[in-house]
Structure formats: C-alpha cells, structure tokens
Amino acid sequence: MAVGDIVSAVVSLTNASSYYMQATSGNEWVIHNIYHPRNIDLRWINNGVLVASVGTLTGPNIQTNLQFHLTNSIFIVIGCNSAQVIGYDGVVTK
C-alpha cells in the first residue's frame, strides 16, 4: 500500500471473538472511523502488552473523527460479546 491509500475492512466476528486492527509490517495507519451494530470493546496493545482498555463503545454506532495511529507492533484489538459485522477505515501514513 502506498502512502495516502485508504485502508479499510469489513469483518465478521463470532460471539466472544476478537479482531486485530493492525498495520502490516513496515506500514503505519491512522484509523478514522469504526462502524459497529452492537457494543464492542477496544484494547490498546504495544509490543504484545496490553497498555490500556480503551473502553466499550455502545452500538449501534459509527465512531468518527478517531486518530488511532497503528503499526504492526502498536495496534487495537476489537472484542465483542455477540456475533456482528464491523468495519473501519483510515489512511496509510507510511
């Protein structure tokens, strides 16, 4: 991916599952929006260590104006307690 490209995904999560919102090795992303029909939990990970539980985002909702700076070693884990399809988008910065 080139700098300035849009990064996005639509992901189907099963009950009590997690998704790693994580840039590929050598890339950096800034995530701007997260779309979710039900509650999701966000956890901030740095080099494999839980840094902070960002909190529970109540759904249905669209979280906009986010500025999550992600790399391959600094990323967000999205967890859910019910099956749902979530999406996100942002931009490649490196």
ZIDA-V494512 format. One line per field, one symbol per residue. psi: psi as a letter, one per 40 degrees, with the letter a starting at -180 (. if undefined). burial: 1 if it has 24 or more other ideal C-beta (glycine too) atoms within 12 Angstrom, else 0. A space follows every 10 residues. Layout:
# ZIDA-V494512
psi: ???
burial: ???
This chain:
# ZIDA-V494512
psi: iiheihhiih hhhihfiihh ghiiheiiih hdihhheiii hhhhhhfehh dihdahhhii ihhififhhi adehihhhii eihihiiiia ihe.
burial: 0000001010 0010000011 1110001111 1111110001 1111100000 0001001000 0010010111 1001111111 0001011111 1100
